[in-house]
Amino acid sequence: MNLSFETIETPALTKAQLAELLFQQIGLNKRESKDMIDAFFDLVAKQLVEGDDVKISGFGNFQIRTKAPRPGRNPRTGETIPIKARRVVTFHASQKLKEQIQGVPTELSQ
């Protein structure tokens, strides 16, 4: 699979590009490809919103973490401001993905 990125500053794989890859490699029509990608990300988001972890074998884990409230500081004024408690999503790559990243072929690192 050869990926090309449209932006030089921050190369990123978009949902549209994923849908195009499904169209090209699996043979789904473009509408089905887009719908499948949207459904996948909707399902992942729904599970995370509900507080469930998402584990994708060979890729990694998305987890919800609750951060406690803490004091913060406005860097411009030095004023102390409270930072409210919040939930954040964290991602931990699987060992398999980490190994693949360490051995990146030169064609993907450009």
C-alpha positions in Angstrom: 0.0 0.0 0.0 1.5 3.3 -1.1 0.1 6.3 0.6 0.6 9.9 -0.6 -0.2 12.9 1.5 -1.5 16.2 0.1 0.1 18.5 2.7 3.8 18.8 3.2 3.7 20.4 6.7 1.6 17.8 8.5 1.0 14.6 6.6 -2.2 12.9 7.8 -4.3 10.1 6.7 -7.9 11.4 6.4 -11.3 9.6 6.5 -11.7 10.4 2.8 -8.4 8.7 2.0 -9.3 5.7 4.1 -12.6 5.4 2.1 -10.7 5.7 -1.1 -8.3 2.9 0.0 -11.4 0.7 0.7 -12.7 1.5 -2.7 -9.5 0.7 -4.5 -8.3 -2.4 -2.5 -11.5 -4.1 -1.5 -13.8 -3.1 -4.3 -16.6 -1.5 -2.3 -18.3 1.4 -4.1 -17.4 4.9 -2.9 -20.6 5.4 -1.0 -20.2 2.0 0.8 -16.6 2.8 1.6 -17.5 6.2 3.1 -20.4 4.8 5.1 -18.2 2.0 6.5 -15.5 4.4 7.6 -18.1 6.8 9.2 -19.8 3.8 10.9 -16.5 2.6 12.3 -15.5 6.0 13.8 -19.0 6.6 15.1 -18.9 3.3 16.9 -15.5 4.0 18.4 -16.6 7.5 19.5 -19.9 6.1 21.0 -18.0 3.5 23.1 -15.6 6.2 24.4 -18.4 8.6 25.2 -20.1 5.8 27.2 -16.8 5.3 29.2 -15.8 2.0 27.6 -12.2 1.4 26.4 -11.7 0.4 22.7 -9.1 -2.2 22.0 -8.0 -2.9 18.5 -5.8 -6.0 18.3 -2.4 -5.3 16.7 -3.0 -1.5 16.8 -3.6 -0.3 20.3 -6.0 0.8 23.0 -8.1 4.0 23.3 -8.9 4.6 27.0 -11.0 7.2 28.9 -9.1 8.7 31.7 -10.6 11.1 34.3 -8.3 14.0 35.2 -8.9 15.5 38.7 -9.4 19.3 39.1 -6.2 21.2 39.7 -4.9 24.7 40.0 -3.5 26.2 36.8 -1.9 29.5 35.9 -2.5 32.0 33.1 1.0 32.2 31.5 0.4 35.9 30.4 -0.8 37.3 33.7 0.4 34.8 36.2 -3.1 34.7 37.6 -4.1 31.4 39.3 -7.1 29.8 37.6 -8.9 26.5 38.5 -8.8 23.8 35.9 -12.0 21.7 36.1 -12.1 17.9 36.3 -12.5 16.4 32.8 -12.4 13.2 30.9 -9.7 12.7 28.2 -9.0 10.0 25.6 -5.6 8.4 25.7 -4.1 6.1 23.1 -1.5 3.4 23.8 0.0 1.7 20.8 0.2 -2.1 20.9 3.6 -3.8 21.0 3.1 -5.0 17.5 2.5 -1.4 16.2 5.5 -0.1 18.2 7.7 -2.7 16.6 6.4 -1.8 13.1 7.0 1.9 13.8 10.6 1.1 14.8 11.2 -0.8 11.6 9.5 1.7 9.2 10.5 1.1 5.6 12.0 4.2 3.9 9.1 4.5 1.5 6.6 5.2 4.3 8.8 7.6 6.2 8.9 10.2 3.4 
